[in-house]
Amino acid sequence: MPNKIPPDASPVAQFEHSLDELEQLVEKMEQGEMSLEDSLAAYERGVGLYRRCQTALEQAELRVRLLADPDQPDAARPFAADDGP
């Protein structure tokens, strides 16, 4: 059973915890030893964790945009992928 994270933890800690739990859940499901009912419950939990991670990433992006240009956060451009040296 995964450890509970305190509700007052930072958004980064909450994201990391959710991502770790999701990765563990996927590994367990990939082993193929779960019953159908357990698999469905795990899938449902995984969807919830995925949504929590996605929301955290969206909030982080908004914070970066606000920091980059507080007067016009919508004008901020997405970060370009680094293609290497």
PDB file of N, CA, C and O in Angstrom:
ATOM      1  N   MET A   1       0.848  -1.175   0.000  1.00  0.00           N
ATOM      2  CA  MET A   1       0.000   0.000   0.000  1.00  0.00           C
ATOM      3  C   MET A   1       0.890   1.234   0.000  1.00  0.00           C
ATOM      4  O   MET A   1       1.812   1.321   0.812  1.00  0.00           O
ATOM      5  N   PRO A   2       0.634   2.208  -0.907  1.00  0.00           N
ATOM      6  CA  PRO A   2       1.461   3.403  -0.984  1.00  0.00           C
ATOM      7  C   PRO A   2       1.309   4.267   0.260  1.00  0.00           C
ATOM      8  O   PRO A   2       0.258   4.301   0.900  1.00  0.00           O
ATOM      9  N   ASN A   3       2.396   4.965   0.579  1.00  0.00           N
ATOM     10  CA  ASN A   3       2.357   5.893   1.706  1.00  0.00           C
ATOM     11  C   ASN A   3       1.499   7.088   1.347  1.00  0.00           C
ATOM     12  O   ASN A   3       1.469   7.527   0.197  1.00  0.00           O
ATOM     13  N   LYS A   4       0.803   7.609   2.343  1.00  0.00           N
ATOM     14  CA  LYS A   4      -0.011   8.806   2.136  1.00  0.00           C
ATOM     15  C   LYS A   4       0.890  10.025   2.234  1.00  0.00           C
ATOM     16  O   LYS A   4       1.808  10.073   3.052  1.00  0.00           O
ATOM     17  N   ILE A   5       0.614  11.004   1.393  1.00  0.00           N
ATOM     18  CA  ILE A   5       1.371  12.252   1.427  1.00  0.00           C
ATOM     19  C   ILE A   5       0.554  13.267   2.207  1.00  0.00           C
ATOM     20  O   ILE A   5      -0.665  13.321   2.044  1.00  0.00           O
ATOM     21  N   PRO A   6       1.187  14.069   3.047  1.00  0.00           N
ATOM     22  CA  PRO A   6       0.433  15.068   3.810  1.00  0.00           C
ATOM     23  C   PRO A   6      -0.282  16.045   2.875  1.00  0.00           C
ATOM     24  O   PRO A   6       0.265  16.421   1.839  1.00  0.00           O
ATOM     25  N   PRO A   7      -1.501  16.460   3.233  1.00  0.00           N
ATOM     26  CA  PRO A   7      -2.247  17.373   2.362  1.00  0.00           C
ATOM     27  C   PRO A   7      -1.570  18.731   2.186  1.00  0.00           C
ATOM     28  O   PRO A   7      -1.848  19.432   1.212  1.00  0.00           O
ATOM     29  N   ASP A   8      -0.689  19.115   3.106  1.00  0.00           N
ATOM     30  CA  ASP A   8      -0.016  20.414   3.011  1.00  0.00           C
ATOM     31  C   ASP A   8       1.339  20.307   2.299  1.00  0.00           C
ATOM     32  O   ASP A   8       2.125  21.254   2.328  1.00  0.00           O
ATOM     33  N   ALA A   9       1.619  19.171   1.664  1.00  0.00           N
ATOM     34  CA  ALA A   9       2.882  19.000   0.947  1.00  0.00           C
ATOM     35  C   ALA A   9       2.912  19.919  -0.264  1.00  0.00           C
ATOM     36  O   ALA A   9       1.869  20.328  -0.775  1.00  0.00           O
ATOM     37  N   SER A  10       4.114  20.236  -0.714  1.00  0.00           N
ATOM     38  CA  SER A  10       4.262  21.125  -1.867  1.00  0.00           C
ATOM     39  C   SER A  10       3.696  20.455  -3.115  1.00  0.00           C
ATOM     40  O   SER A  10       3.626  19.227  -3.180  1.00  0.00           O
ATOM     41  N   PRO A  11       3.289  21.256  -4.117  1.00  0.00           N
ATOM     42  CA  PRO A  11       2.783  20.667  -5.365  1.00  0.00           C
ATOM     43  C   PRO A  11       3.795  19.745  -6.033  1.00  0.00           C
ATOM     44  O   PRO A  11       3.421  18.752  -6.656  1.00  0.00           O
ATOM     45  N   VAL A  12       5.084  20.077  -5.901  1.00  0.00           N
ATOM     46  CA  VAL A  12       6.124  19.222  -6.482  1.00  0.00           C
ATOM     47  C   VAL A  12       6.138  17.867  -5.775  1.00  0.00           C
ATOM     48  O   VAL A  12       6.220  16.826  -6.427  1.00  0.00           O
ATOM     49  N   ALA A  13       6.058  17.880  -4.458  1.00  0.00           N
ATOM     50  CA  ALA A  13       6.045  16.627  -3.698  1.00  0.00           C
ATOM     51  C   ALA A  13       4.798  15.812  -4.030  1.00  0.00           C
ATOM     52  O   ALA A  13       4.871  14.590  -4.151  1.00  0.00           O
ATOM     53  N   GLN A  14       3.668  16.476  -4.177  1.00  0.00           N
ATOM     54  CA  GLN A  14       2.439  15.777  -4.531  1.00  0.00           C
ATOM     55  C   GLN A  14       2.556  15.159  -5.919  1.00  0.00           C
ATOM     56  O   GLN A  14       2.128  14.025  -6.130  1.00  0.00           O
ATOM     57  N   PHE A  15       3.131  15.896  -6.867  1.00  0.00           N
ATOM     58  CA  PHE A  15       3.322  15.374  -8.216  1.00  0.00           C
ATOM     59  C   PHE A  15       4.239  14.159  -8.193  1.00  0.00           C
ATOM     60  O   PHE A  15       3.922  13.122  -8.776  1.00  0.00           O
ATOM     61  N   GLU A  16       5.377  14.292  -7.518  1.00  0.00           N
ATOM     62  CA  GLU A  16       6.347  13.199  -7.451  1.00  0.00           C
ATOM     63  C   GLU A  16       5.725  11.955  -6.824  1.00  0.00           C
ATOM     64  O   GLU A  16       5.935  10.843  -7.308  1.00  0.00           O
ATOM     65  N   HIS A  17       4.968  12.137  -5.760  1.00  0.00           N
ATOM     66  CA  HIS A  17       4.325  11.010  -5.086  1.00  0.00           C
ATOM     67  C   HIS A  17       3.317  10.344  -6.015  1.00  0.00           C
ATOM     68  O   HIS A  17       3.282   9.117  -6.115  1.00  0.00           O
ATOM     69  N   SER A  18       2.505  11.136  -6.689  1.00  0.00           N
ATOM     70  CA  SER A  18       1.500  10.584  -7.604  1.00  0.00           C
ATOM     71  C   SER A  18       2.168   9.839  -8.755  1.00  0.00           C
ATOM     72  O   SER A  18       1.717   8.762  -9.146  1.00  0.00           O
ATOM     73  N   LEU A  19       3.232  10.406  -9.292  1.00  0.00           N
ATOM     74  CA  LEU A  19       3.941   9.768 -10.401  1.00  0.00           C
ATOM     75  C   LEU A  19       4.574   8.451  -9.949  1.00  0.00           C
ATOM     76  O   LEU A  19       4.497   7.451 -10.663  1.00  0.00           O
ATOM     77  N   ASP A  20       5.195   8.443  -8.773  1.00  0.00           N
ATOM     78  CA  ASP A  20       5.782   7.213  -8.240  1.00  0.00           C
ATOM     79  C   ASP A  20       4.719   6.135  -8.053  1.00  0.00           C
ATOM     80  O   ASP A  20       4.921   4.976  -8.416  1.00  0.00           O
ATOM     81  N   GLU A  21       3.589   6.533  -7.484  1.00  0.00           N
ATOM     82  CA  GLU A  21       2.505   5.579  -7.249  1.00  0.00           C
ATOM     83  C   GLU A  21       1.969   5.041  -8.579  1.00  0.00           C
ATOM     84  O   GLU A  21       1.677   3.851  -8.698  1.00  0.00           O
ATOM     85  N   LEU A  22       1.842   5.909  -9.564  1.00  0.00           N
ATOM     86  CA  LEU A  22       1.370   5.490 -10.879  1.00  0.00           C
ATOM     87  C   LEU A  22       2.339   4.500 -11.519  1.00  0.00           C
ATOM     88  O   LEU A  22       1.914   3.500 -12.098  1.00  0.00           O
ATOM     89  N   GLU A  23       3.632   4.774 -11.418  1.00  0.00           N
ATOM     90  CA  GLU A  23       4.633   3.862 -11.974  1.00  0.00           C
ATOM     91  C   GLU A  23       4.575   2.494 -11.299  1.00  0.00           C
ATOM     92  O   GLU A  23       4.675   1.468 -11.971  1.00  0.00           O
ATOM     93  N   GLN A  24       4.417   2.471  -9.993  1.00  0.00           N
ATOM     94  CA  GLN A  24       4.317   1.208  -9.265  1.00  0.00           C
ATOM     95  C   GLN A  24       3.060   0.441  -9.673  1.00  0.00           C
ATOM     96  O   GLN A  24       3.084  -0.782  -9.812  1.00  0.00           O
ATOM     97  N   LEU A  25       1.984   1.160  -9.858  1.00  0.00           N
ATOM     98  CA  LEU A  25       0.722   0.548 -10.254  1.00  0.00           C
ATOM     99  C   LEU A  25       0.835  -0.075 -11.647  1.00  0.00           C
ATOM    100  O   LEU A  25       0.352  -1.184 -11.877  1.00  0.00           O
ATOM    101  N   VAL A  26       1.465   0.633 -12.560  1.00  0.00           N
ATOM    102  CA  VAL A  26       1.647   0.113 -13.920  1.00  0.00           C
ATOM    103  C   VAL A  26       2.511  -1.155 -13.885  1.00  0.00           C
ATOM    104  O   VAL A  26       2.193  -2.138 -14.554  1.00  0.00           O
ATOM    105  N   GLU A  27       3.586  -1.138 -13.119  1.00  0.00           N
ATOM    106  CA  GLU A  27       4.442  -2.324 -13.005  1.00  0.00           C
ATOM    107  C   GLU A  27       3.643  -3.524 -12.502  1.00  0.00           C
ATOM    108  O   GLU A  27       3.769  -4.631 -13.024  1.00  0.00           O
ATOM    109  N   LYS A  28       2.829  -3.292 -11.492  1.00  0.00           N
ATOM    110  CA  LYS A  28       2.025  -4.371 -10.913  1.00  0.00           C
ATOM    111  C   LYS A  28       1.028  -4.912 -11.939  1.00  0.00           C
ATOM    112  O   LYS A  28       0.825  -6.122 -12.038  1.00  0.00           O
ATOM    113  N   MET A  29       0.413  -4.011 -12.695  1.00  0.00           N
ATOM    114  CA  MET A  29      -0.553  -4.443 -13.699  1.00  0.00           C
ATOM    115  C   MET A  29       0.127  -5.199 -14.835  1.00  0.00           C
ATOM    116  O   MET A  29      -0.441  -6.147 -15.377  1.00  0.00           O
ATOM    117  N   GLU A  30       1.337  -4.785 -15.197  1.00  0.00           N
ATOM    118  CA  GLU A  30       2.053  -5.433 -16.296  1.00  0.00           C
ATOM    119  C   GLU A  30       2.464  -6.865 -15.960  1.00  0.00           C
ATOM    120  O   GLU A  30       2.720  -7.664 -16.860  1.00  0.00           O
ATOM    121  N   GLN A  31       2.528  -7.187 -14.687  1.00  0.00           N
ATOM    122  CA  GLN A  31       2.875  -8.550 -14.292  1.00  0.00           C
ATOM    123  C   GLN A  31       1.767  -9.532 -14.683  1.00  0.00           C
ATOM    124  O   GLN A  31       2.027 -10.727 -14.826  1.00  0.00           O
ATOM    125  N   GLY A  32       0.541  -9.044 -14.855  1.00  0.00           N
ATOM    126  CA  GLY A  32      -0.562  -9.868 -15.332  1.00  0.00           C
ATOM    127  C   GLY A  32      -1.113 -10.867 -14.334  1.00  0.00           C
ATOM    128  O   GLY A  32      -1.765 -11.834 -14.728  1.00  0.00           O
ATOM    129  N   GLU A  33      -0.868 -10.655 -13.060  1.00  0.00           N
ATOM    130  CA  GLU A  33      -1.324 -11.602 -12.046  1.00  0.00           C
ATOM    131  C   GLU A  33      -2.518 -11.092 -11.246  1.00  0.00           C
ATOM    132  O   GLU A  33      -2.907 -11.705 -10.252  1.00  0.00           O
ATOM    133  N   MET A  34      -3.097  -9.983 -11.668  1.00  0.00           N
ATOM    134  CA  MET A  34      -4.236  -9.412 -10.950  1.00  0.00           C
ATOM    135  C   MET A  34      -5.541  -9.977 -11.510  1.00  0.00           C
ATOM    136  O   MET A  34      -5.639 -10.307 -12.692  1.00  0.00           O
ATOM    137  N   SER A  35      -6.534 -10.079 -10.636  1.00  0.00           N
ATOM    138  CA  SER A  35      -7.859 -10.490 -11.100  1.00  0.00           C
ATOM    139  C   SER A  35      -8.460  -9.358 -11.931  1.00  0.00           C
ATOM    140  O   SER A  35      -7.968  -8.230 -11.915  1.00  0.00           O
ATOM    141  N   LEU A  36      -9.519  -9.674 -12.647  1.00  0.00           N
ATOM    142  CA  LEU A  36     -10.171  -8.658 -13.464  1.00  0.00           C
ATOM    143  C   LEU A  36     -10.670  -7.510 -12.591  1.00  0.00           C
ATOM    144  O   LEU A  36     -10.504  -6.344 -12.947  1.00  0.00           O
ATOM    145  N   GLU A  37     -11.270  -7.828 -11.468  1.00  0.00           N
ATOM    146  CA  GLU A  37     -11.786  -6.787 -10.566  1.00  0.00           C
ATOM    147  C   GLU A  37     -10.647  -5.917 -10.031  1.00  0.00           C
ATOM    148  O   GLU A  37     -10.770  -4.693  -9.982  1.00  0.00           O
ATOM    149  N   ASP A  38      -9.550  -6.543  -9.635  1.00  0.00           N
ATOM    150  CA  ASP A  38      -8.395  -5.784  -9.145  1.00  0.00           C
ATOM    151  C   ASP A  38      -7.778  -4.939 -10.257  1.00  0.00           C
ATOM    152  O   ASP A  38      -7.333  -3.815 -10.026  1.00  0.00           O
ATOM    153  N   SER A  39      -7.758  -5.496 -11.465  1.00  0.00           N
ATOM    154  CA  SER A  39      -7.218  -4.756 -12.608  1.00  0.00           C
ATOM    155  C   SER A  39      -8.060  -3.522 -12.906  1.00  0.00           C
ATOM    156  O   SER A  39      -7.518  -2.451 -13.181  1.00  0.00           O
ATOM    157  N   LEU A  40      -9.372  -3.667 -12.852  1.00  0.00           N
ATOM    158  CA  LEU A  40     -10.257  -2.524 -13.095  1.00  0.00           C
ATOM    159  C   LEU A  40     -10.090  -1.457 -12.020  1.00  0.00           C
ATOM    160  O   LEU A  40     -10.066  -0.263 -12.320  1.00  0.00           O
ATOM    161  N   ALA A  41      -9.974  -1.890 -10.769  1.00  0.00           N
ATOM    162  CA  ALA A  41      -9.763  -0.940  -9.675  1.00  0.00           C
ATOM    163  C   ALA A  41      -8.416  -0.238  -9.836  1.00  0.00           C
ATOM    164  O   ALA A  41      -8.307   0.965  -9.597  1.00  0.00           O
ATOM    165  N   ALA A  42      -7.397  -0.986 -10.240  1.00  0.00           N
ATOM    166  CA  ALA A  42      -6.074  -0.395 -10.441  1.00  0.00           C
ATOM    167  C   ALA A  42      -6.098   0.587 -11.606  1.00  0.00           C
ATOM    168  O   ALA A  42      -5.481   1.650 -11.544  1.00  0.00           O
ATOM    169  N   TYR A  43      -6.813   0.225 -12.665  1.00  0.00           N
ATOM    170  CA  TYR A  43      -6.922   1.117 -13.820  1.00  0.00           C
ATOM    171  C   TYR A  43      -7.624   2.415 -13.418  1.00  0.00           C
ATOM    172  O   TYR A  43      -7.200   3.505 -13.802  1.00  0.00           O
ATOM    173  N   GLU A  44      -8.689   2.287 -12.649  1.00  0.00           N
ATOM    174  CA  GLU A  44      -9.412   3.475 -12.186  1.00  0.00           C
ATOM    175  C   GLU A  44      -8.508   4.359 -11.325  1.00  0.00           C
ATOM    176  O   GLU A  44      -8.513   5.581 -11.471  1.00  0.00           O
ATOM    177  N   ARG A  45      -7.745   3.754 -10.445  1.00  0.00           N
ATOM    178  CA  ARG A  45      -6.804   4.503  -9.608  1.00  0.00           C
ATOM    179  C   ARG A  45      -5.743   5.167 -10.479  1.00  0.00           C
ATOM    180  O   ARG A  45      -5.360   6.312 -10.241  1.00  0.00           O
ATOM    181  N   GLY A  46      -5.277   4.446 -11.479  1.00  0.00           N
ATOM    182  CA  GLY A  46      -4.264   4.984 -12.382  1.00  0.00           C
ATOM    183  C   GLY A  46      -4.761   6.197 -13.147  1.00  0.00           C
ATOM    184  O   GLY A  46      -4.020   7.163 -13.333  1.00  0.00           O
ATOM    185  N   VAL A  47      -6.003   6.155 -13.590  1.00  0.00           N
ATOM    186  CA  VAL A  47      -6.576   7.300 -14.299  1.00  0.00           C
ATOM    187  C   VAL A  47      -6.626   8.511 -13.376  1.00  0.00           C
ATOM    188  O   VAL A  47      -6.317   9.626 -13.796  1.00  0.00           O
ATOM    189  N   GLY A  48      -7.012   8.298 -12.131  1.00  0.00           N
ATOM    190  CA  GLY A  48      -7.037   9.391 -11.160  1.00  0.00           C
ATOM    191  C   GLY A  48      -5.658   9.977 -10.916  1.00  0.00           C
ATOM    192  O   GLY A  48      -5.500  11.195 -10.834  1.00  0.00           O
ATOM    193  N   LEU A  49      -4.664   9.112 -10.799  1.00  0.00           N
ATOM    194  CA  LEU A  49      -3.286   9.572 -10.602  1.00  0.00           C
ATOM    195  C   LEU A  49      -2.782  10.329 -11.823  1.00  0.00           C
ATOM    196  O   LEU A  49      -2.120  11.359 -11.695  1.00  0.00           O
ATOM    197  N   TYR A  50      -3.098   9.812 -13.007  1.00  0.00           N
ATOM    198  CA  TYR A  50      -2.706  10.488 -14.246  1.00  0.00           C
ATOM    199  C   TYR A  50      -3.296  11.887 -14.301  1.00  0.00           C
ATOM    200  O   TYR A  50      -2.604  12.847 -14.639  1.00  0.00           O
ATOM    201  N   ARG A  51      -4.570  11.999 -13.972  1.00  0.00           N
ATOM    202  CA  ARG A  51      -5.232  13.310 -13.998  1.00  0.00           C
ATOM    203  C   ARG A  51      -4.613  14.257 -12.977  1.00  0.00           C
ATOM    204  O   ARG A  51      -4.454  15.447 -13.247  1.00  0.00           O
ATOM    205  N   ARG A  52      -4.264  13.731 -11.808  1.00  0.00           N
ATOM    206  CA  ARG A  52      -3.630  14.562 -10.784  1.00  0.00           C
ATOM    207  C   ARG A  52      -2.274  15.074 -11.282  1.00  0.00           C
ATOM    208  O   ARG A  52      -1.936  16.241 -11.083  1.00  0.00           O
ATOM    209  N   CYS A  53      -1.508  14.204 -11.922  1.00  0.00           N
ATOM    210  CA  CYS A  53      -0.207  14.606 -12.472  1.00  0.00           C
ATOM    211  C   CYS A  53      -0.390  15.646 -13.577  1.00  0.00           C
ATOM    212  O   CYS A  53       0.341  16.635 -13.629  1.00  0.00           O
ATOM    213  N   GLN A  54      -1.353  15.424 -14.448  1.00  0.00           N
ATOM    214  CA  GLN A  54      -1.600  16.359 -15.544  1.00  0.00           C
ATOM    215  C   GLN A  54      -1.983  17.735 -15.008  1.00  0.00           C
ATOM    216  O   GLN A  54      -1.509  18.753 -15.512  1.00  0.00           O
ATOM    217  N   THR A  55      -2.830  17.769 -13.997  1.00  0.00           N
ATOM    218  CA  THR A  55      -3.238  19.037 -13.386  1.00  0.00           C
ATOM    219  C   THR A  55      -2.035  19.746 -12.770  1.00  0.00           C
ATOM    220  O   THR A  55      -1.881  20.959 -12.914  1.00  0.00           O
ATOM    221  N   ALA A  56      -1.191  18.988 -12.088  1.00  0.00           N
ATOM    222  CA  ALA A  56       0.010  19.580 -11.475  1.00  0.00           C
ATOM    223  C   ALA A  56       0.926  20.173 -12.534  1.00  0.00           C
ATOM    224  O   ALA A  56       1.487  21.250 -12.337  1.00  0.00           O
ATOM    225  N   LEU A  57       1.083  19.473 -13.661  1.00  0.00           N
ATOM    226  CA  LEU A  57       1.925  19.998 -14.736  1.00  0.00           C
ATOM    227  C   LEU A  57       1.332  21.263 -15.347  1.00  0.00           C
ATOM    228  O   LEU A  57       2.061  22.199 -15.673  1.00  0.00           O
ATOM    229  N   GLU A  58       0.021  21.291 -15.500  1.00  0.00           N
ATOM    230  CA  GLU A  58      -0.635  22.490 -16.034  1.00  0.00           C
ATOM    231  C   GLU A  58      -0.454  23.673 -15.082  1.00  0.00           C
ATOM    232  O   GLU A  58      -0.230  24.799 -15.526  1.00  0.00           O
ATOM    233  N   GLN A  59      -0.550  23.422 -13.784  1.00  0.00           N
ATOM    234  CA  GLN A  59      -0.354  24.485 -12.801  1.00  0.00           C
ATOM    235  C   GLN A  59       1.086  24.974 -12.819  1.00  0.00           C
ATOM    236  O   GLN A  59       1.340  26.172 -12.693  1.00  0.00           O
ATOM    237  N   ALA A  60       2.020  24.062 -12.973  1.00  0.00           N
ATOM    238  CA  ALA A  60       3.433  24.454 -13.046  1.00  0.00           C
ATOM    239  C   ALA A  60       3.678  25.301 -14.281  1.00  0.00           C
ATOM    240  O   ALA A  60       4.399  26.297 -14.214  1.00  0.00           O
ATOM    241  N   GLU A  61       3.092  24.923 -15.404  1.00  0.00           N
ATOM    242  CA  GLU A  61       3.254  25.705 -16.629  1.00  0.00           C
ATOM    243  C   GLU A  61       2.697  27.115 -16.450  1.00  0.00           C
ATOM    244  O   GLU A  61       3.302  28.091 -16.894  1.00  0.00           O
ATOM    245  N   LEU A  62       1.548  27.211 -15.800  1.00  0.00           N
ATOM    246  CA  LEU A  62       0.958  28.529 -15.550  1.00  0.00           C
ATOM    247  C   LEU A  62       1.872  29.369 -14.665  1.00  0.00           C
ATOM    248  O   LEU A  62       2.056  30.560 -14.917  1.00  0.00           O
ATOM    249  N   ARG A  63       2.438  28.763 -13.642  1.00  0.00           N
ATOM    250  CA  ARG A  63       3.350  29.499 -12.766  1.00  0.00           C
ATOM    251  C   ARG A  63       4.559  30.012 -13.535  1.00  0.00           C
ATOM    252  O   ARG A  63       4.997  31.145 -13.333  1.00  0.00           O
ATOM    253  N   VAL A  64       5.096  29.178 -14.417  1.00  0.00           N
ATOM    254  CA  VAL A  64       6.251  29.593 -15.223  1.00  0.00           C
ATOM    255  C   VAL A  64       5.858  30.749 -16.130  1.00  0.00           C
ATOM    256  O   VAL A  64       6.610  31.713 -16.274  1.00  0.00           O
ATOM    257  N   ARG A  65       4.685  30.656 -16.739  1.00  0.00           N
ATOM    258  CA  ARG A  65       4.222  31.738 -17.612  1.00  0.00           C
ATOM    259  C   ARG A  65       4.042  33.039 -16.834  1.00  0.00           C
ATOM    260  O   ARG A  65       4.395  34.114 -17.317  1.00  0.00           O
ATOM    261  N   LEU A  66       3.494  32.932 -15.639  1.00  0.00           N
ATOM    262  CA  LEU A  66       3.302  34.127 -14.815  1.00  0.00           C
ATOM    263  C   LEU A  66       4.638  34.725 -14.388  1.00  0.00           C
ATOM    264  O   LEU A  66       4.776  35.946 -14.305  1.00  0.00           O
ATOM    265  N   LEU A  67       5.604  33.884 -14.121  1.00  0.00           N
ATOM    266  CA  LEU A  67       6.926  34.380 -13.750  1.00  0.00           C
ATOM    267  C   LEU A  67       7.650  34.984 -14.943  1.00  0.00           C
ATOM    268  O   LEU A  67       8.371  35.972 -14.799  1.00  0.00           O
ATOM    269  N   ALA A  68       7.464  34.398 -16.120  1.00  0.00           N
ATOM    270  CA  ALA A  68       8.141  34.883 -17.316  1.00  0.00           C
ATOM    271  C   ALA A  68       7.624  36.261 -17.720  1.00  0.00           C
ATOM    272  O   ALA A  68       8.408  37.132 -18.096  1.00  0.00           O
ATOM    273  N   ASP A  69       6.319  36.460 -17.645  1.00  0.00           N
ATOM    274  CA  ASP A  69       5.729  37.745 -18.020  1.00  0.00           C
ATOM    275  C   ASP A  69       4.423  37.924 -17.264  1.00  0.00           C
ATOM    276  O   ASP A  69       3.359  37.563 -17.768  1.00  0.00           O
ATOM    277  N   PRO A  70       4.495  38.482 -16.054  1.00  0.00           N
ATOM    278  CA  PRO A  70       3.314  38.607 -15.215  1.00  0.00           C
ATOM    279  C   PRO A  70       2.197  39.453 -15.839  1.00  0.00           C
ATOM    280  O   PRO A  70       1.024  39.264 -15.518  1.00  0.00           O
ATOM    281  N   ASP A  71       2.557  40.379 -16.723  1.00  0.00           N
ATOM    282  CA  ASP A  71       1.541  41.234 -17.329  1.00  0.00           C
ATOM    283  C   ASP A  71       0.817  40.561 -18.493  1.00  0.00           C
ATOM    284  O   ASP A  71      -0.337  40.876 -18.783  1.00  0.00           O
ATOM    285  N   GLN A  72       1.508  39.633 -19.156  1.00  0.00           N
ATOM    286  CA  GLN A  72       0.912  38.955 -20.314  1.00  0.00           C
ATOM    287  C   GLN A  72       1.268  37.459 -20.302  1.00  0.00           C
ATOM    288  O   GLN A  72       2.059  37.008 -21.131  1.00  0.00           O
ATOM    289  N   PRO A  73       0.694  36.695 -19.376  1.00  0.00           N
ATOM    290  CA  PRO A  73       1.058  35.271 -19.301  1.00  0.00           C
ATOM    291  C   PRO A  73       0.662  34.489 -20.557  1.00  0.00           C
ATOM    292  O   PRO A  73       1.287  33.476 -20.869  1.00  0.00           O
ATOM    293  N   ASP A  74      -0.363  34.944 -21.278  1.00  0.00           N
ATOM    294  CA  ASP A  74      -0.777  34.232 -22.491  1.00  0.00           C
ATOM    295  C   ASP A  74       0.195  34.447 -23.642  1.00  0.00           C
ATOM    296  O   ASP A  74       0.190  33.673 -24.600  1.00  0.00           O
ATOM    297  N   ALA A  75       1.030  35.481 -23.570  1.00  0.00           N
ATOM    298  CA  ALA A  75       1.984  35.765 -24.633  1.00  0.00           C
ATOM    299  C   ALA A  75       3.249  34.918 -24.501  1.00  0.00           C
ATOM    300  O   ALA A  75       4.063  34.876 -25.423  1.00  0.00           O
ATOM    301  N   ALA A  76       3.421  34.249 -23.369  1.00  0.00           N
ATOM    302  CA  ALA A  76       4.617  33.435 -23.170  1.00  0.00           C
ATOM    303  C   ALA A  76       4.602  32.258 -24.137  1.00  0.00           C
ATOM    304  O   ALA A  76       3.556  31.667 -24.406  1.00  0.00           O
ATOM    305  N   ARG A  77       5.777  31.932 -24.650  1.00  0.00           N
ATOM    306  CA  ARG A  77       5.907  30.814 -25.586  1.00  0.00           C
ATOM    307  C   ARG A  77       6.300  29.547 -24.835  1.00  0.00           C
ATOM    308  O   ARG A  77       6.969  29.622 -23.804  1.00  0.00           O
ATOM    309  N   PRO A  78       5.892  28.391 -25.338  1.00  0.00           N
ATOM    310  CA  PRO A  78       6.342  27.141 -24.719  1.00  0.00           C
ATOM    311  C   PRO A  78       7.849  27.002 -24.850  1.00  0.00           C
ATOM    312  O   PRO A  78       8.453  27.561 -25.766  1.00  0.00           O
ATOM    313  N   PHE A  79       8.453  26.258 -23.937  1.00  0.00           N
ATOM    314  CA  PHE A  79       9.881  26.006 -23.995  1.00  0.00           C
ATOM    315  C   PHE A  79      10.186  25.162 -25.213  1.00  0.00           C
ATOM    316  O   PHE A  79       9.452  24.226 -25.528  1.00  0.00           O
ATOM    317  N   ALA A  80      11.274  25.491 -25.901  1.00  0.00           N
ATOM    318  CA  ALA A  80      11.696  24.703 -27.052  1.00  0.00           C
ATOM    319  C   ALA A  80      12.466  23.489 -26.570  1.00  0.00           C
ATOM    320  O   ALA A  80      13.226  23.567 -25.605  1.00  0.00           O
ATOM    321  N   ALA A  81      12.267  22.370 -27.244  1.00  0.00           N
ATOM    322  CA  ALA A  81      13.014  21.152 -26.906  1.00  0.00           C
ATOM    323  C   ALA A  81      14.466  21.352 -27.308  1.00  0.00           C
ATOM    324  O   ALA A  81      14.766  21.893 -28.372  1.00  0.00           O
ATOM    325  N   ASP A  82      15.350  20.908 -26.444  1.00  0.00           N
ATOM    326  CA  ASP A  82      16.779  21.004 -26.714  1.00  0.00           C
ATOM    327  C   ASP A  82      17.197  19.791 -27.535  1.00  0.00           C
ATOM    328  O   ASP A  82      17.126  18.656 -27.064  1.00  0.00           O
ATOM    329  N   ASP A  83      17.632  20.038 -28.760  1.00  0.00           N
ATOM    330  CA  ASP A  83      18.025  18.963 -29.656  1.00  0.00           C
ATOM    331  C   ASP A  83      19.467  18.534 -29.470  1.00  0.00           C
ATOM    332  O   ASP A  83      19.983  17.739 -30.256  1.00  0.00           O
ATOM    333  N   GLY A  84      20.115  19.042 -28.459  1.00  0.00           N
ATOM    334  CA  GLY A  84      21.498  18.652 -28.192  1.00  0.00           C
ATOM    335  C   GLY A  84      22.484  19.687 -28.674  1.00  0.00           C
ATOM    336  O   GLY A  84      22.084  20.727 -29.198  1.00  0.00           O
ATOM    337  N   PRO A  85      23.780  19.420 -28.507  1.00  0.00           N
ATOM    338  CA  PRO A  85      24.807  20.390 -28.879  1.00  0.00           C
ATOM    339  C   PRO A  85      24.956  20.587 -30.345  1.00  0.00           C
ATOM    340  O   PRO A  85      25.790  21.380 -30.780  1.00  0.00           O
TER     341      PRO A  85
END
